Amino acid sequence: MMGKSVTEVSKHFGIHYTTIKSWMIKEGLVKTPRNNPNEEDMNQTLDMLREGKTEYIISRKLNIRIDTIIEWKKDFQRDGFL
């Protein structure tokens, strides 16, 4: 089902979303977020936030977990960088 979302495929075939996502990861069809971001990632995140990019877009572009991006954003705001 080319061009369909995982949610659409899940509903169509009656297969749980996470099962399909696991298959896709196993086959290398999607990237899994890195768990070891570095200082350069943090700097790029700050720059992108200042450009108005969303946490989701930054997460996808840098391949970093979205919860990490959200936490960094809170820290940047608290420390006056945003």
N, C-alpha and C positions, 0 to 999 in steps of 0.2 A: 504494500500500500504506500507507494512513493508519494511524498508530499503531505502525508498525514501526520498529525501530532501523535505522540506516545499515548496521550489520553484517548484520542479518537480510535487508535488501533486497539487499545485496551478494551474499550467499550464494544467495539465491533466484534472482536473475537472472544470476549469474556475472559481475558487473561489479565491478572492483576498488573497494575502499572509498574510496580517495583520489579516484577519478574521480567517484563519487557526491557526495562531500563538496565537490569543486570545482564541480560543477554547482549544488549547493545554495548555495554562497557566491556564485556568479555570478548566480543568480536572487534573491539577497537573502533566502534562507530561513533562513540562520544568520548570526550576527555573527562577524566575524573579530576576534581580539584586537587591541587597540591596542598600538602599539609605543612610545608616548610617554607613559607614566604620569607623574603629577606628585606633588608633595608631599602634596596632599590625598588622593590615592589611597593613598599610603604610610600616612598617618594612619588612614584608614578601614580599611586592611588590618590594622594593629596593633589597632584596636578590635575588629574581627571575630575576629581570632585570640584575643584575650582573652576574647571571648564563647564561644569553643569552636568557631567555624566552621572547616570544613576548607579547605585550600588550593584544592580544586576548586570549592567553593561560592563562595569569595571571587573566584576567577578569573572565574566565570560572572557573578556579580553586578556586578563592577566592569569586566568586559570587558577584563581584563588577562591577558597570557600567564601560564600557571601556573608556568613556570620563574622568572618575575620574582617571583611571590608566594613561591615556595619559597626563593629567594635572600634576599628581605627577611626571611622568618621566621628563617633562619639568622643574619642580621645582628642581628635583634631579640633572639634568644636569647643570642648572643655578647655583646651590649652590655647585657644584664640587663633588657631591657624585657619579656621573657616569662619 
